Amino acid sequence: MFPPEVMSAHPPPNAAELRQVMFGLGLAMLLSALDQTIVVTAMPTIAVDLGDPQDLPWIVTAYLIAATVVTPLYGKFADVYGRRIVILVGVATFMIGSVACALAPSMAALAGARVIQGLGGGGLISLGQTIVADLVSPRERGRYQSYFAAVFITSSIAGPALGGFFAQYWHWSLIFWINLPLGLAAFIIVNARLKRLPEQRHPHSVDYLGAILLIAASGVLVLALGWGGVRYPWRSAPIVGLLAVSTLAWALFAWRTARAEEPLIPLRILGLAIVRDAIFSSAFGIGAFVGLSVVMPIYFEICSGMNASDSGLTLIPLMVGTVAGATLSGWLMAHVTHYKAPPLLGLGAGFLAALGAAAMMGTGRSLLLLNALLTVTTFGIGAMLPVATVSVQNVVDTRDLGTATASMQFFRQLAAGAIVALFAALAIGGGRAQLLEQLKTDADGAALFSSFRLVFLALAVCLGLSFIFLARMEERPLRGERRA
């Protein structure tokens, strides 16, 4: 697990130390995951208080852009300077951004503060996974990855509920002030526990030109996906121009990666077939899950007449399905040889369930049956996640562990942005207002059901592609002793 010289100076962590580290890392990851969901239900209140409602999407877009573009840099810095100092910098930056958000006097100031938050939060998830990879053998790692899945689901459920409660009964700034006690606890626990454990550092140089090109390419792409169909039509000059700039920047980044002595994302990582297959499989899976969680409230509220609170409660089975799949799959990785079999079965069942959901849009449309089918799809997605992450960490060199984990998280976030845009376009046809107007002359909701049939077909395609890439991925034996 550790090099011999490190092991002699620092004994491996025992179970109690691992639990303490996991708690601190879970708090750090919760900061990043929670802040991507808690602002959604408070956005209308923020617009009333600060004005400039036309700039409201920037509250989400500014954070998403900043968090996405810095993720690979966090991985590289963690390999060079050590995990502890880099994750502490991320937590501190996130807390500074949170204070700035809470005190923001205008929408522009809030958007700028969200950028600072994103710069801090962008590396917390991948760094948490990397630190666990340092401390736990690949065979045991899936079990701990499932704990992190619980963090994400907690944020998905608690975030919208807390945001709405604070905005309605207290003040929207509390959605940012709450980060201070969480962040301070995470900072203290992570610093105290990691200081006592082996520090992983490896000699690397940072390709800053490649970093600039990657930031430009991914940042402009996320901006185009965030604006497309919301602020501007997809075929408008601003969106087409942004996509063209992003394409050029990606081409320049690929050119730089092929020629740099130490590229930001080394070709020795992307050149591994296991890494590529795992990234594609998890990207399509995560994108499908995030896209589904974004568009289903539209279905629940417009088709079933639910309020926002009930819609959030109806999403809980989908979230629980993901945690259950990740927990079961992660546990089985430590006990079975063919660890790909459970997620492949889960993704296959999810593919069929998504097709079933699409087919039932023209029938009785039982909400209970629909939710059951969608829970099967999220179970399959959850089962795939620990296998994809651990498979990448199992095959790369120790010196590239942080870079590889951050690269996977980076591509997952990009895919999530793209698939969310696709699902939203299919569900609402370019705008919620247009859909509502359409429903005024379509009393039985045929247009909505037709739109969501396309969403569920797209969901099936994503699950099918995730299945194909996971099936292609080589199933190498996991490093570490098998436990009885």
N, C-alpha and C positions, 0 to 999 in steps of 0.2 A: 504494500500500500504506500509506504513511504520509503525513500532511499535509506540504506543502512546507516549512513552518517547522521541522518535526521532522527531515525528511530532510537539511536543510542542516547541522544541528548533529550529527546522528548518521547515518552512512552505514548502509544496510541490512546485515544480518548476512550474512557469506559462508558457504559450505558448512561450513567447519570450525567456525565459531561456532555454527551451527545444530545441528550434531551434538553439541557440548558442552552446549548448552541442552537438547536433547532427552534427553540422558543424565541430566541433573539432574532434569528434569521426570519422566522415566520412573521414577527412584528415588522421587520424591515420590508419584507415583500408585501405585507398587507398595506403599508403606506402607499406603495406604487399602484397596487391593484385596486384599492378602495378609491383612490382619487380619480380613477378613470370611470367610475360609476356613480359616485356620490353627488357629482355636480348636475347630473342629467335632470333630476326632478326639481332641482332648485333654479334652473335656468330662467323660467318665466318670471319668478320673483326677482332675480338679479336684474333682469331687463327692466322691470318696473322701477327698481331702485336706482340703477345707474344710467338708464336711458340707452340710446343707440341700439335698439333691438336688432337692427340689420347686421350688427357685428357680433351678435350672440354666438354664432357657430365658432368664433375664434376662441371661446372659452375651452372648447374641446379640441379644436384643430391645433391651437398653439401648443398645448401639452403633448398631443400625439406626435407632432413633427419633432419637437425637441427630444422626446423620449426615444423615438425610433432612431434618429440619426446618431445619438451618442452611444447606443448599445454596443456596437463593435469596439468603440474606443475603450469602454469600461473593461471589456474582456482583455484587450491588449495591455492596458495599464495594470490590470490585476496580475497578469503574467509577469510583468516587468517589476512592479513595485510591491507586490504582495497583496493578498486579498483583504486583510484587515484594514489597512490605511485607505484603500480605495472605496470599500463599502462605507466606511465612516465618513469620507468626503461626500459620498452620494447622499447619505442620510442627513448630514449637516446642510448641504445645498438644498435638499428638499424642504427642510424645516424653514430655512430662510425664505424660500419661495412661498411657503404657506403663510408666513407672517405678512409678506408683501401682498398676497392675494386677499387676506382678511382685511387689510387696511386700504385696499385699492379704492380711490375716489371716483374712478371712471372706468368705462368698459375697456378703453385702450390700456390703462394701467393694469387692469386685471389680466388682460391678454398677455402683457409683458411679464407679469408675475408668474403666469402659468408656464411661460417659457422657462423661467428659472426652476420652477417645480419639475418640469420635464427633464431638464438637464441633470437634476439630482435623482429623479425616480427612474430614468431610463435604464440604469444598470443594476438596480436592486434585485430584480427577479433573476437575471442570469448570474449575478454574483452569488446569490444564495444557493443556486443549483451547483455552481462551481465549488463553493466551499464544502458542500456535502460530498461532492465528488472527491475532494481532497481527503476527507476523513473516513469515508466508507467505501468498501470494495464494490466493484460493479455488481457482483452477485447480490449484495444486500441493498444496493442503492435504490432499486425500484420501490422498496417499501417506504423509504424516506421521501421519494419524489411524490408518492401518493399523499403525504402530509401536506405538501405544498399545494396540491390540487384542492385540498380542503380550504386553504387560504383563499384561493381564487373564487371558489364557490361562495364562501362566506362574504367576500366583497361584492359578488354579483347579487346576493340576496339582501345583505344589510345596507349596501351603498345607496340604492335608490330609496329604500325606506327611511334611512337616516337623513338623507338630503331633503326629502319631502317634509319630514317631521320638523327639522330645524328651520326650514324656510317658512313653514306654515305657522308654527307655534313660537319660535324664538327669533333667530335672525340668520340669514344665509351665511354670514361670515363664520358661523360655528362649524360649517363643513370644512373650513380650513384650520380654525383654531384647534379642532380635535386632533390634528396631526401632531401638535406639539407634545402632549404627554405620551402619545404612541411613539413618536420619533425619539424623544429623550430616553424612554425605556429601552428602545431598540439599540440606541447608541451605547448606553451604559452596559447592557448585557452582552452585546456583540464584542465590544472592546475588552471587557473583563474576561470573557471566555476564550476568545481567539488569541489573546495575548499569552495564554498558557498553553496553546497548542502549536504544533509545527507550522512554520510559515513557509509557503511555497513561492519562491522567486526564481525566475529564469532570465538569462540575458537575452534581451530583444532590443531592436531599435524600432521606433514608431515612424511609420510612413505618413507624415503629416500631409503631403500632397495628395496621397490616396485618400486620406481621411476627409480632406476638403471636397474632393470629387464625390466621395460616397455621401457626404452630408448634402451636397447639392442635388445629387441624383435622387436620393430617397426623400429628402425634404420637399423638393418640388413635386415629386410623384404623390406623396401623401397630401400635399396642398391641393393638387388637382383632383384627387379622389374626394377630398373633403368639400370642395367647392362645386364639383360636377353634379348637376341635377338639383342643386340647392341654391347656390348664389348665381350660377350661370348655367345655361343649357350645355349638355355634353358636347354638342357640335359647335359651340361658340368659339370665337377667336381666342379668348383668354385661356380656356381649357385646352384647346388644341395646341396653343403656344406653350403652355406649361408642360404638356406631355412631350412636345418636341424637345424642349430644353432638357427634360429629364432623360429622354432617350440619348441625347448627345452626351450628357454627363455620365450615364451608365457606360456608354462606349468608351469614353476617356478613362473611366475607372478600370474597365477591363484591360485597356491598353497599359495603364500604369501597373496593374496587378501582374501582368505578364512580364514586366520589365524591371520592377523594383527588386532590390536585393532582399528586402524584408517587407513584403506587402502587408497591408492591413489585415486582409483575410488570405493567409498563405495558400498557394496552390496545392501544397502538400496536404492541406485539409480538404479543400474542395475537390481535389483529385481522387479522394477515396470514395469508391462507389457506395459504401455503407453510409457515409456522411450525406452524400447527395440524395440517396433514396430516403433516408430518415428525415431530412429537411423537407423534401417534397411531401412526404406522407403526413408529417405533423403540420406543415403549412396549410394543406388542404383541409385537414381535420380541424385545426384551431379556427381557420377562417370560416368553416361551416358552422361551428359552434357559436362564435361571436356574431356572425351574420344572423343566425337563427334567433339569438337572444335579443337582437336589436329590432327585428321586424315582427316578431310574434306579438308584442304588446299592441301593435297596430291592428292585428287580426282580432285579438281579444277585446279591445276597446270598441272597435267599429262594428265587427260582426256580431259579437256576443253581448255588446252593450255594457261591458264592465267599466268600472272606474279605474283610475291609475293604481290604487292600492290593491284591488282585487286582481288586476292584471299581473302585478308583481308576485302575488301569492300563487297564481296559476303557473308561473314560471318555475316555482320551486322544484317540482318533480324533474324538470329538465336538468337543473343544476345538480340535484342529488344523483341523477343518473350518471353524470360525468364523474363525480367523486367516487361512486360505487365502482364504476369501471376502472378508474385509475387505482383504487385501493386493491381491488381483487387482482388486477394484472400485475401491480407492483409486488404484491405478496407472492404470487406464483413464480415470479422471476427467480426468487431465491430457492425454489423447490422443484422446478421442472427443467428439463434440458431444452425442450422445444418451446421457448418462451414466446415465440411469435404466434403460436396457435390461438391462445385466448383473444388477443386483439384482432386477429384475422377473422375469427368467428364473430366477434362483436361488430366489426365493420361490415361484414357480409350481412348480418342480421339488420344492421342500421340502414344499409342500402335498400334492402327489401322493405323495411318499415317506411323509409322516405317515399318509395314508389307507392306504397299503400296509402300514405297520407295524401299524395297527389291524386290518387284514384278516387278517394272518398270525397274530394271537393265537389264532385258532381252528384253525391248521394245524400244520405240523411245528415251528414256532417255532425256526428256525435262529438262533442267537445271532449268527453272523457276518453273515447277511443283515439281521437287525434293526439291528445296529450300522452297517452300510453305509447303510441307509435313513435312520437318524437323523443320520448324518454329512452326508448330502445336505441335511437340514433345517437343520443348523447352518451349513453353507456358505451357504445362502440368507440366513440371518439375518446372518451376517458381512458379506455383500456389501451388505446394506442400510444398515448402520450408518454408514460414512463418508459415503455419499451424503446421508443424512438430516441428519447433523451439519453438513456443509459447506453444504448447501442453506439451512439456517437462518442460518448465519454469513454467507452470501453476500447475503442479502436484507435484513438488519437494518442500521441505522445503526451507525457505529463506536462511538458513545457508548453503545449498548445491547449491545455484543458480549458483555461478561461476564454481564450480566443474562440475555440470551437463551440463552447456552450453559448457564448454571446452571439456568435454568428447564427446559430440555430434560432435563438430568440429574435434576432433582427429580422430574419426572413419570415418567421411566424407573424411578426407584427405587420410587415409589409403585406403579406397574404391576407391577414385579417382586414386591413384597410381596403384592399381591392375587392374581397368577397362581400364585405359589408356594403360597399357601394353597389355591387351587382345585385345583391338581394334587395336592397332598398329601391333600386331602379325597377326591378321586377314587381315589387310589392305595391309601390305607390305611383308608379308611372311618372316619376319626375317631380312629385310634390304631393304632400298630404292634402293641400287645398284642392288640387285638381281631383283627387280621389273623392273627397267629400262632395264636390260639385257633381261628380259622376253618379254618386250614390243617390242624389236627390231625384234623379230620373230613372233610378234602377232599384226599386224598392226591395227586391229579393236579394240584392247584393251579388248578382251574377258576375258583375265586373270584378269585384273583390275576390270572389272564389276563383275566377279564372286567373287573376294575378297570382294568387297564392299557389295554384296548381303549378305555375311556372317556378315559383320559389322552391317548392318541394322537389320538383324535377332537378333544379340546380343543386339542391342539397344532396340528392341521390348521386349526381355526377361527382360532386366533391368527395363524397364517401367512397364512391367507386375508384376515383383516382388515388385517394389515400390508401385504399386496399391494395391497388396494383403496385404502388411504390413500396409499401411495406412487404408485400409478397416477394418483390424483387430483391429486397435487402438481404444480404448475407446474414445468416444466424450464427455468429461466432460464439464460441464458449466464453462465458463471462469470467473475468479474472476474480480471484478470491475463492476461499474454501467454501465448499458446500456444507451447509449446516444440516444437522439431522432433524 
